[in-house]
Amino acid sequence: MDTEAQPTERDRSSLPSEPEDTSGPEGPEGRSRFALVARITDWLPGGRISLSLLVCLLFLLILNTFVVKPFQIPSGSMENGLRIGDRVLVNRLAYRFGAEPQRGDVVVFDGTGYFGDADYIKRVVGVGGDHVVCCDQEGRIQVNGRSVDESTFLHPGDSPSTVRFDVVVPDGTLFVLGDHRSDSSDSRDHLGSPGGGMIPVAEVIGRADWIVWPLGHATRLHRPDAYARVPVPEGAHG
């Protein structure tokens, strides 16, 4: 005969139950974060509003430093596409992770020591190794022996160049020109300066991808097809 006492339903119901965990999956950690935010807002003048503004400012600072940079067009050297006072967004990530500027890109670069103590915006006409010549029998610029039709973006009435040149672009540098050739100080004007008018790729801040202001002129900037058939330089790969 089994003499061990068996608990009845009443006995089992009277046993102390384990406390329920009402803290949720983020309980203690979530409460500690909430307490930290509460302490910051109590200490900060303006409370939550000031904290929200600081977070937004920090986000904009990070965005401006590492992702995009606003740039205001200072002159008419890139007309008619970019007009004085236009605001463009410069893509800082365009040439990171192994990417390089390409012919036809509109780039913003630091011209200190090359063009002047300022940031400039120009169009890339030649990249490292390119042989750039002005001009062929029809007045067009040649790159690696191929004549380039720039009529889709040149300022109306401008010729590709009134300045003659015949240059080979050193590796790691760019030959840049403004679209308004008669109103642009660019690589042509600095052939005898330090660097020979070339801009080191390392000085490029980024690629201008969007006109964002004024709203009536807002558009995305595309690389033109004019340079698509330019062959790679002799002795280059790819």
C-alpha positions in Angstrom: 0.0 0.0 0.0 1.3 3.4 -1.1 1.4 5.5 2.1 2.9 8.6 0.5 0.5 11.5 0.7 -0.8 12.7 -2.6 -1.7 16.4 -2.8 -5.3 17.1 -3.5 -6.5 19.9 -5.9 -7.0 22.1 -2.9 -3.4 21.4 -1.8 -2.0 22.2 -5.2 -4.0 25.4 -5.5 -2.7 26.6 -2.2 0.9 26.2 -3.1 2.7 29.6 -3.6 3.0 30.4 -7.3 6.2 31.9 -8.9 6.0 35.6 -9.4 5.2 36.7 -13.0 7.8 38.7 -14.8 6.0 41.8 -15.8 9.1 43.7 -16.9 8.8 42.5 -20.5 11.8 41.6 -22.8 13.4 45.0 -22.4 12.4 45.5 -18.8 15.3 46.6 -16.7 17.3 47.8 -19.7 14.4 49.7 -21.1 13.7 51.4 -17.8 17.3 52.4 -17.4 17.4 54.0 -20.8 14.1 55.8 -20.1 15.6 57.0 -16.8 18.7 58.2 -18.5 16.7 60.2 -21.1 14.6 61.6 -18.2 17.7 62.8 -16.4 19.1 64.4 -19.6 15.9 66.2 -20.3 15.7 67.4 -16.7 19.2 68.8 -16.9 18.9 70.3 -20.4 17.2 73.7 -20.6 14.2 73.3 -22.8 13.8 69.6 -21.9 12.7 67.2 -24.7 12.5 69.9 -27.3 16.1 70.9 -26.9 17.2 67.2 -26.9 15.3 66.6 -30.1 17.0 69.6 -31.7 20.4 68.4 -30.6 19.8 65.0 -32.1 18.7 66.5 -35.4 21.7 68.8 -35.5 24.0 65.8 -34.8 22.3 63.8 -37.6 22.8 66.7 -40.0 26.4 67.1 -39.0 27.1 63.5 -39.7 25.2 63.6 -43.0 27.1 66.7 -44.1 30.5 65.3 -43.1 30.2 61.8 -44.5 27.3 61.5 -47.0 26.2 64.7 -48.8 27.3 68.3 -48.8 25.3 71.3 -50.0 27.1 73.6 -52.4 26.0 76.9 -53.8 27.1 77.8 -57.4 29.3 80.8 -57.1 29.8 81.8 -60.7 28.5 81.3 -64.3 31.3 78.9 -65.3 28.9 76.0 -65.4 26.0 77.7 -67.2 23.5 76.9 -68.6 23.2 73.7 -66.6 24.2 75.2 -63.3 23.3 78.9 -62.7 24.6 81.4 -60.2 22.9 80.8 -56.8 21.8 77.2 -57.6 22.2 74.8 -54.7 23.4 71.4 -55.5 23.9 68.3 -53.3 27.4 66.8 -53.5 27.5 63.0 -53.1 30.5 62.4 -50.8 30.2 58.7 -51.2 30.4 58.6 -55.0 34.1 58.0 -55.1 34.6 55.9 -52.0 35.0 52.2 -51.8 37.2 52.0 -54.9 35.2 54.1 -57.3 36.9 56.8 -59.4 35.6 60.0 -61.1 34.6 59.4 -64.7 34.7 61.6 -67.8 31.6 63.8 -67.8 31.0 63.8 -64.1 30.4 67.2 -62.5 32.7 67.3 -59.4 33.3 69.7 -56.5 36.9 69.9 -55.4 39.3 71.9 -53.1 41.3 74.0 -55.5 43.7 75.3 -52.8 47.2 75.4 -54.3 45.9 74.5 -57.8 43.2 77.0 -58.8 42.9 79.2 -55.7 41.9 79.0 -52.1 38.3 77.9 -52.6 36.1 75.0 -53.6 35.3 74.7 -57.3 32.8 72.9 -59.5 33.8 71.7 -62.9 33.2 68.9 -65.4 35.7 66.0 -65.7 37.1 65.9 -69.3 40.1 63.7 -68.8 41.1 61.1 -66.2 44.5 59.6 -65.4 46.4 58.5 -68.5 44.1 60.3 -71.0 45.5 62.3 -73.9 43.4 65.5 -74.2 43.8 67.7 -77.2 42.2 70.9 -78.5 41.1 70.8 -81.1 40.2 68.7 -84.1 39.4 70.1 -87.5 35.8 70.8 -86.5 36.9 72.6 -83.3 36.0 69.7 -81.0 38.1 68.4 -78.0 39.7 65.0 -78.6 40.3 62.5 -75.8 42.5 59.5 -76.7 42.1 60.3 -80.3 38.2 60.4 -80.2 36.4 63.6 -80.9 33.8 64.5 -78.3 30.5 66.2 -79.2 29.9 68.4 -76.1 27.0 70.4 -77.7 24.4 69.0 -75.3 25.9 70.8 -72.3 28.1 73.6 -73.6 26.9 77.1 -73.1 25.0 78.2 -76.2 27.4 80.1 -78.5 30.5 78.8 -76.9 33.2 76.9 -78.7 34.8 73.9 -76.9 37.9 76.0 -76.3 39.7 79.0 -77.8 42.8 77.9 -75.9 44.9 75.3 -77.6 46.3 72.5 -75.5 47.8 69.0 -75.8 48.2 67.3 -72.5 48.5 63.8 -71.0 46.7 63.6 -67.6 48.9 62.1 -64.9 47.6 59.1 -63.0 45.6 60.1 -60.0 44.6 63.5 -61.4 41.8 65.1 -63.4 41.6 67.5 -66.3 38.5 69.7 -65.7 36.6 72.3 -67.7 33.6 74.5 -67.1 30.6 74.2 -69.4 30.6 77.9 -70.0 34.0 77.8 -71.6 34.3 81.5 -72.3 33.5 82.3 -68.7 35.5 79.6 -66.9 38.9 79.5 -65.3 39.8 75.9 -65.4 42.6 73.4 -66.2 43.3 75.3 -69.5 44.3 78.5 -67.6 46.6 76.7 -65.1 48.7 74.6 -67.4 51.8 76.5 -66.3 50.8 76.6 -62.6 51.9 74.0 -59.9 50.2 70.8 -60.8 49.9 71.8 -64.5 46.3 72.5 -64.2 45.4 69.0 -63.1 43.4 68.4 -59.9 44.4 65.4 -57.7 41.6 62.9 -57.2 42.3 63.1 -53.5 41.1 66.8 -53.5 37.7 65.9 -54.9 35.0 66.4 -52.3 32.3 64.5 -54.3 30.1 64.4 -57.3 27.3 66.9 -57.8 24.2 64.7 -58.2 21.2 67.0 -57.7 20.1 70.6 -58.1 17.8 71.1 -55.1 17.2 74.9 -55.3 15.4 76.8 -56.6 12.6 74.3 -56.8 11.7 75.3 -60.4 15.2 74.3 -61.5 15.5 71.1 -59.3 16.7 68.1 -61.2 19.1 65.2 -61.1 22.4 65.7 -62.9 23.3 62.8 -65.2 26.6 61.9 -66.8 26.3 62.8 -70.5 26.8 60.2 -73.2 29.3 62.4 -75.0 32.3 60.6 -73.5 30.9 57.1 -73.7 32.8 56.1 -76.8 36.2 57.5 -75.7 38.7 54.6 -75.7 40.9 53.8 -72.7 44.3 55.3 -72.8 47.1 53.4 -74.6 48.7 51.0 -72.2 45.8 51.1 -69.7 43.6 48.2 -68.7 39.8 48.1 -68.6 
